[in-house]
């Protein structure tokens, strides 16, 4: 007479998943700083405040602002002071025919001092072109800073999602191990009772060992993802990481915008395109300024001079006048420099046209990736429900002796794969949304 088989209730896979999520949440709370989990918006704020690439771009923006102030200063009067002390070996005097004078200066040395004021009246357009070139340069530096900020924000978002994905991988691996452990215990009891052959228990044990190794790999991947996230934000690599899984990115782009609208928005709004255009315009204005160097230069001058002497009736002089300068021949330097700058501007214009096409391609790809991820997520959600129900049915049949151990292990693997696919689809959708926002220039 056969002994009654001990009853081992089938562990609900969803319950195992919930338990593993609870354990993960508790571990996060144990290592994280007390308080709410860090949101993506908070991570962006931290990165913008501390990232060195942004600091470098900000410094370049400030430098361009000072260069603009310098160019505008060329329109203002220029005031200079000068003084000199001169020592002669003998005191000089005048000799006019038979007449001669005593020393011009008191002794064999003298002191002179003066001040000169100069105001440009006409520069051939050099000053105006220089100011306009600096203005376009400042706009280009500002646009580059915006580009760097958006790139850093996308990088932070990708690392943020990588941490969430790694946490989900640990979640799925723990659920898979828990479910396999329950099944392995069932097969061991049935083998000891003599209801199933030993190889079923051994097959379940080997599958469990493989799942435990994959869990170790998932935990290692999570540790690396957190370290990489901390590095990007300028934190210690082993700093606690607790992230809010709610990304709140649905409002980055209007939901009603179609692909053509988004491409048009990117073409008009991408800061890289505006930066290239400003760089081209700055070079063209520099070309104009170089060409103006060959034109007449006119300035209003004035000044004061003090000359220590014994011969002149006065030793203080006030002066006013107009200075004129025209370099009629400079070996073609001005013309050649102007032509070189103009060609550089043309090269950047070609780069901008090429990049505009690339922007449209980036938007199209991100749009397609988002659509694919949405479709994958819908399929993956349905597959999880079906795989969970399939596992429940197969394990019940196995308990009743109507199913094989191989079918149970296959059902376990299918459920684990479906959960992984669902998580991957969710995070791929989030990444596609973020990359689409970056491609449009709205991140």
C-alpha positions as CSV (number, residue, x, y, z in Angstrom):
1,X,0.0,0.0,0.0
2,X,1.4,3.4,-1.0
3,X,2.0,6.0,1.6
4,X,0.1,9.2,1.2
5,X,2.1,11.9,-0.5
6,X,2.9,14.9,1.6
7,X,1.0,17.9,0.4
8,X,3.1,20.9,-0.7
9,X,0.9,23.9,-1.9
10,X,1.9,25.4,-5.3
11,X,3.5,28.7,-4.8
12,X,1.7,31.4,-6.7
13,X,4.1,32.9,-9.2
14,X,2.6,36.4,-8.7
15,X,3.0,36.0,-5.0
16,X,6.6,35.1,-5.4
17,X,7.1,38.2,-7.6
18,X,5.4,40.4,-5.0
19,X,7.6,38.9,-2.2
20,X,10.7,39.6,-4.3
21,X,9.6,43.2,-4.9
22,X,9.0,43.6,-1.2
23,X,12.5,42.3,-0.4
24,X,14.0,44.6,-3.0
25,X,12.1,47.6,-1.6
26,X,13.2,46.7,1.9
27,X,16.8,46.5,0.8
28,X,16.6,49.8,-0.9
29,X,15.1,51.4,2.2
30,X,17.9,49.8,4.3
31,X,20.7,51.4,2.2
32,X,19.1,54.6,1.0
33,X,19.2,57.9,2.7
34,X,15.9,58.5,4.6
35,X,13.3,60.3,2.6
36,X,11.6,59.9,-0.8
37,X,13.3,58.2,-3.7
38,X,15.1,60.4,-6.1
39,X,13.0,61.4,-9.1
40,X,14.3,61.8,-12.7
41,X,13.7,65.6,-12.4
42,X,15.8,65.7,-9.3
43,X,18.5,63.8,-11.0
44,X,18.5,66.2,-13.9
45,X,18.8,69.2,-11.5
46,X,21.7,67.6,-9.7
47,X,23.5,66.8,-12.9
48,X,23.1,70.3,-14.4
49,X,24.4,71.8,-11.2
50,X,27.5,69.6,-10.9
51,X,28.5,68.1,-14.3
52,X,31.9,69.3,-15.5
53,X,31.0,69.4,-19.2
54,X,28.2,71.8,-18.4
55,X,30.6,73.9,-16.2
56,X,33.0,74.0,-19.2
57,X,30.3,75.1,-21.6
58,X,29.1,77.7,-19.1
59,X,32.7,79.1,-18.9
60,X,32.8,79.3,-22.7
61,X,29.5,81.1,-22.7
62,X,30.8,83.6,-20.2
63,X,34.0,84.1,-22.2
64,X,31.9,84.8,-25.3
65,X,30.0,87.4,-23.3
66,X,33.3,89.2,-22.3
67,X,34.4,89.1,-26.0
68,X,31.2,90.8,-26.9
69,X,31.8,93.5,-24.3
70,X,35.3,93.9,-25.7
71,X,34.0,94.4,-29.2
72,X,31.5,97.0,-28.1
73,X,34.2,98.8,-26.3
74,X,35.9,99.6,-29.6
75,X,33.1,102.2,-30.2
76,X,34.0,104.1,-27.0
77,X,36.7,106.8,-26.6
78,X,40.2,105.6,-25.7
79,X,42.1,107.5,-23.1
80,X,45.8,107.0,-22.4
81,X,48.3,108.5,-20.1
82,X,52.1,108.7,-20.6
83,X,55.1,110.2,-18.8
84,X,58.8,110.0,-19.3
85,X,62.0,111.1,-17.6
86,X,65.1,111.8,-19.9
87,X,68.7,112.1,-18.9
88,X,71.3,113.7,-21.4
89,X,75.0,113.4,-21.2
90,X,75.1,117.2,-21.8
91,X,72.4,119.8,-21.6
92,X,71.1,120.6,-25.1
93,X,70.6,124.1,-26.4
94,X,69.8,126.0,-29.6
95,X,72.3,127.5,-32.1
96,X,70.8,129.8,-34.8
97,X,73.5,131.4,-36.8
98,X,75.8,133.4,-34.5
99,X,73.1,133.3,-31.8
100,X,73.0,130.5,-29.3
101,X,71.0,129.9,-26.2
102,X,71.6,128.4,-22.9
103,X,70.3,124.9,-22.0
104,X,66.7,124.2,-23.1
105,X,66.1,122.3,-19.9
106,X,67.1,123.0,-16.4
107,X,70.2,120.9,-16.3
108,X,70.8,117.8,-18.4
109,X,67.5,116.0,-17.8
110,X,63.8,116.8,-18.2
111,X,60.4,115.4,-17.4
112,X,57.4,115.1,-19.8
113,X,53.8,113.8,-19.3
114,X,50.7,113.8,-21.3
115,X,47.2,112.4,-21.9
116,X,45.6,111.5,-25.2
117,X,42.0,110.9,-26.1
118,X,40.9,109.1,-29.3
119,X,37.4,108.5,-30.6
120,X,36.9,106.5,-33.8
121,X,34.8,108.3,-36.4
122,X,35.0,105.9,-39.3
123,X,36.5,102.4,-39.5
124,X,35.2,101.2,-42.8
125,X,32.7,99.0,-41.0
126,X,35.3,97.1,-39.0
127,X,33.9,98.0,-35.6
128,X,30.3,97.3,-36.5
129,X,31.3,93.9,-38.1
130,X,33.4,93.0,-35.1
131,X,30.5,93.7,-32.7
132,X,28.1,91.7,-34.9
133,X,30.6,88.8,-35.0
134,X,30.9,88.8,-31.2
135,X,27.1,88.8,-30.9
136,X,26.7,85.8,-33.1
137,X,29.6,84.1,-31.2
138,X,27.8,84.7,-27.9
139,X,24.6,83.2,-29.3
140,X,26.6,80.2,-30.6
141,X,28.1,79.7,-27.1
142,X,24.7,79.9,-25.5
143,X,23.3,77.4,-27.9
144,X,26.2,75.0,-27.3
145,X,25.6,75.2,-23.6
146,X,21.9,74.2,-24.2
147,X,23.1,71.3,-26.4
148,X,25.4,70.1,-23.7
149,X,22.7,70.3,-21.0
150,X,20.3,68.3,-23.2
151,X,22.9,65.6,-23.9
152,X,23.7,65.3,-20.2
153,X,20.0,65.1,-19.3
154,X,19.6,62.3,-21.8
155,X,22.7,60.5,-20.4
156,X,21.3,60.8,-16.9
157,X,17.9,59.5,-18.0
158,X,19.5,56.5,-19.8
159,X,21.5,55.6,-16.6
160,X,18.4,56.2,-14.5
161,X,16.4,53.8,-16.7
162,X,19.3,51.3,-16.6
163,X,19.1,51.2,-12.8
164,X,15.4,50.6,-12.9
165,X,15.8,47.9,-15.6
166,X,18.5,46.2,-13.5
167,X,16.3,46.3,-10.5
168,X,13.5,44.7,-12.5
169,X,16.0,42.0,-13.7
170,X,16.8,41.2,-10.1
171,X,13.0,41.1,-9.4
172,X,12.4,38.6,-12.2
173,X,15.4,36.5,-11.3
174,X,14.3,36.3,-7.6
175,X,10.8,35.3,-8.7
176,X,12.1,32.7,-11.0
177,X,14.4,31.2,-8.3
178,X,11.6,31.2,-5.7
179,X,9.2,29.4,-8.1
180,X,11.9,26.9,-9.1
181,X,12.8,26.3,-5.5
182,X,9.2,25.4,-4.7
183,X,9.0,23.1,-7.7
184,X,12.4,21.5,-6.9
185,X,11.2,20.8,-3.3
186,X,8.1,19.2,-4.8
187,X,10.1,16.9,-7.1
188,X,12.4,16.0,-4.2
189,X,9.5,14.9,-2.0
190,X,7.9,12.9,-4.9
191,X,11.2,11.2,-5.7
192,X,11.8,10.3,-2.1
193,X,8.2,8.9,-2.0
194,X,9.0,7.0,-5.2
195,X,6.4,8.7,-7.3
196,X,8.9,10.1,-9.9
197,X,12.4,9.0,-11.1
198,X,15.5,10.7,-9.6
199,X,16.3,12.4,-12.9
200,X,13.3,14.7,-12.6
201,X,14.6,15.9,-9.2
202,X,18.1,16.3,-10.7
203,X,16.8,18.2,-13.7
204,X,14.9,20.6,-11.5
205,X,17.9,21.1,-9.2
206,X,20.2,21.9,-12.2
207,X,17.6,24.4,-13.5
208,X,17.4,25.9,-10.1
209,X,21.2,26.2,-9.9
210,X,21.3,27.9,-13.3
211,X,18.6,30.3,-12.1
212,X,20.5,31.2,-9.0
213,X,23.6,31.9,-11.1
214,X,21.5,34.2,-13.2
215,X,20.3,35.9,-10.1
216,X,23.9,36.6,-9.0
217,X,24.6,38.1,-12.4
218,X,21.5,40.3,-12.2
219,X,22.6,41.6,-8.8
220,X,26.0,42.3,-10.1
221,X,24.5,44.1,-13.0
222,X,22.4,46.2,-10.6
223,X,25.5,47.1,-8.6
224,X,27.3,48.3,-11.7
225,X,24.3,50.2,-13.0
226,X,24.1,52.1,-9.7
227,X,27.8,52.8,-9.7
228,X,27.6,54.2,-13.2
229,X,24.6,56.3,-12.3
230,X,26.5,57.7,-9.3
231,X,29.6,58.5,-11.4
232,X,27.5,60.5,-13.9
233,X,26.1,62.6,-11.1
234,X,29.5,63.1,-9.5
235,X,28.8,61.0,-6.4
236,X,30.8,58.3,-4.7
237,X,30.4,55.0,-6.7
238,X,29.1,53.2,-3.7
239,X,26.6,55.9,-2.6
240,X,23.1,54.6,-1.9
241,X,20.7,54.7,-4.9
242,X,17.0,54.8,-4.5
243,X,15.1,55.8,-7.6
244,X,11.4,56.6,-8.2
245,X,10.1,54.2,-10.9
246,X,7.6,56.8,-12.0
247,X,9.4,58.6,-14.7
248,X,6.8,61.3,-15.4
249,X,7.9,61.9,-19.0
250,X,4.6,61.8,-20.8
251,X,4.4,65.6,-21.1
252,X,7.8,66.1,-22.8
253,X,6.1,66.1,-26.2
254,X,2.5,66.9,-27.1
255,X,0.7,63.6,-27.7
256,X,-1.1,64.9,-30.8
257,X,2.0,65.7,-32.8
258,X,2.6,63.5,-35.8
259,X,5.9,62.6,-37.3
260,X,5.9,65.5,-39.8
261,X,5.1,68.0,-37.0
262,X,7.9,66.7,-34.9
263,X,10.4,66.9,-37.7
264,X,9.4,70.5,-38.4
265,X,9.7,71.2,-34.6
266,X,13.2,69.7,-34.5
267,X,14.3,71.6,-37.6
268,X,13.3,74.9,-36.1
269,X,14.1,74.2,-32.5
270,X,17.3,72.1,-32.3
271,X,20.0,74.2,-30.7
272,X,22.7,72.5,-32.7
273,X,21.3,73.9,-35.9
274,X,21.0,77.4,-34.4
275,X,24.6,77.1,-33.1
276,X,26.0,76.2,-36.5
277,X,24.1,79.1,-38.1
278,X,25.4,81.5,-35.6
279,X,28.9,80.3,-36.0
280,X,28.6,80.7,-39.8
281,X,27.3,84.3,-39.4
282,X,30.0,85.1,-36.9
283,X,32.7,84.1,-39.4
284,X,31.1,86.1,-42.2
285,X,31.1,89.2,-40.0
286,X,34.7,88.5,-39.1
287,X,35.3,88.4,-42.9
288,X,33.7,91.8,-43.3
289,X,35.8,93.2,-40.5
290,X,39.0,91.9,-42.1
291,X,38.0,93.4,-45.4
292,X,37.4,96.7,-43.7
293,X,41.0,96.8,-42.5
294,X,42.0,98.0,-46.0
295,X,39.6,101.0,-45.9
296,X,40.4,104.5,-44.5
297,X,40.4,104.9,-40.8
298,X,39.3,108.2,-39.3
299,X,39.4,109.3,-35.6
300,X,39.0,112.4,-33.5
301,X,42.0,113.0,-31.2
302,X,42.7,115.3,-28.4
303,X,45.2,115.5,-25.6
304,X,47.3,117.4,-23.0
305,X,51.1,117.5,-22.7
306,X,53.5,118.8,-20.1
307,X,57.1,119.4,-21.1
308,X,59.6,120.7,-18.5
309,X,61.8,123.3,-20.2
310,X,63.5,126.7,-19.8
311,X,63.3,127.8,-23.4
312,X,59.7,127.6,-24.5
313,X,57.2,130.2,-23.4
314,X,54.9,127.6,-21.9
315,X,55.4,124.0,-20.7
316,X,51.7,122.9,-20.9
317,X,49.8,122.3,-24.1
318,X,46.3,121.3,-25.1
319,X,45.7,119.6,-28.5
320,X,42.8,118.6,-30.7
321,X,42.8,117.2,-34.2
322,X,41.6,114.5,-36.6
323,X,43.8,111.5,-37.5
324,X,43.5,109.8,-40.9
325,X,45.1,106.4,-41.8
326,X,44.7,104.4,-45.0
327,X,46.9,101.4,-45.6
328,X,46.9,101.4,-49.4
329,X,48.8,98.2,-49.8
330,X,49.3,95.4,-47.3
331,X,50.4,92.6,-49.6
332,X,46.8,91.3,-50.0
333,X,46.6,90.3,-46.3
334,X,43.2,91.8,-45.6
335,X,41.7,90.4,-48.7
336,X,43.1,86.9,-48.2
337,X,42.1,86.8,-44.6
338,X,38.6,87.9,-45.5
339,X,38.3,85.2,-48.2
340,X,39.6,82.5,-45.8
341,X,37.0,83.4,-43.1
342,X,34.3,83.5,-45.7
343,X,35.1,80.0,-46.9
344,X,35.1,78.8,-43.3
345,X,31.6,80.2,-43.0
346,X,30.6,78.4,-46.2
347,X,31.9,75.1,-44.8
348,X,29.8,75.5,-41.6
349,X,26.8,76.3,-43.7
350,X,27.3,73.0,-45.6
351,X,27.7,71.2,-42.2
352,X,24.4,72.7,-41.0
353,X,22.5,71.5,-44.1
354,X,23.9,68.0,-43.6
355,X,23.0,68.0,-39.9
356,X,19.5,69.2,-40.7
357,X,19.0,66.0,-42.7
358,X,20.5,64.0,-39.8
359,X,18.1,65.6,-37.4
360,X,15.1,64.5,-39.5
361,X,16.5,61.0,-39.5
362,X,17.0,61.0,-35.7
363,X,13.4,62.1,-35.2
364,X,12.1,59.4,-37.6
365,X,14.1,56.6,-35.9
366,X,13.1,57.7,-32.4
367,X,9.4,57.9,-33.6
368,X,9.6,54.4,-35.0
369,X,11.3,53.0,-31.9
370,X,8.6,54.5,-29.7
371,X,5.9,52.9,-31.9
372,X,7.7,49.5,-31.8
373,X,8.1,49.7,-28.1
374,X,4.4,50.5,-27.6
375,X,3.4,47.5,-29.7
376,X,5.9,45.2,-27.9
377,X,4.6,46.3,-24.6
378,X,1.0,45.4,-25.5
379,X,2.1,42.0,-26.7
380,X,4.3,41.4,-23.6
381,X,1.6,42.3,-21.2
382,X,-0.7,39.7,-22.8
383,X,2.1,37.1,-22.8
384,X,2.8,37.6,-19.1
385,X,-0.9,36.8,-18.3
386,X,-0.8,33.8,-20.5
387,X,2.5,32.5,-19.3
388,X,1.4,32.8,-15.6
389,X,-1.8,30.9,-16.3
390,X,0.1,28.3,-18.3
391,X,2.5,27.7,-15.4
392,X,-0.4,27.4,-12.9
393,X,-2.2,24.8,-15.1
394,X,1.0,22.8,-15.8
395,X,2.0,22.7,-12.2
396,X,-1.5,21.6,-11.1
397,X,-1.4,18.8,-13.8
398,X,2.1,17.8,-12.6
399,X,0.8,17.5,-9.0
400,X,-2.0,15.3,-10.4
401,X,0.5,13.2,-12.4
402,X,-0.9,14.3,-15.7
403,X,2.1,16.4,-16.7
404,X,5.9,16.0,-16.9
405,X,8.7,17.7,-15.2
406,X,10.0,19.0,-18.5
407,X,6.7,20.7,-19.2
408,X,6.9,22.4,-15.8
409,X,10.4,23.7,-16.3
410,X,9.5,24.9,-19.8
411,X,6.5,26.7,-18.3
412,X,8.7,28.3,-15.7
413,X,11.2,29.4,-18.4
414,X,8.4,30.9,-20.5
415,X,7.0,32.9,-17.6
416,X,10.5,34.2,-16.7
417,X,11.0,35.2,-20.3
418,X,7.7,36.9,-20.6
419,X,8.3,38.9,-17.4
420,X,11.7,40.0,-18.8
421,X,10.2,40.9,-22.1
422,X,7.5,43.0,-20.4
423,X,10.1,44.9,-18.3
424,X,12.3,45.4,-21.3
425,X,9.4,46.7,-23.4
426,X,8.4,49.1,-20.7
427,X,11.9,50.6,-20.3
428,X,12.5,50.6,-24.1
429,X,9.3,52.6,-24.4
430,X,10.6,55.1,-21.8
431,X,14.0,55.4,-23.5
432,X,12.3,55.9,-26.9
433,X,10.2,58.7,-25.5
434,X,13.2,60.3,-24.0
435,X,15.3,60.0,-27.1
436,X,12.4,61.3,-29.3
437,X,12.2,64.4,-27.0
438,X,16.0,64.8,-27.3
439,X,15.8,64.5,-31.1
440,X,13.1,67.1,-31.3
441,X,15.1,69.4,-28.9
442,X,12.5,69.4,-26.1
443,X,14.3,67.4,-23.4
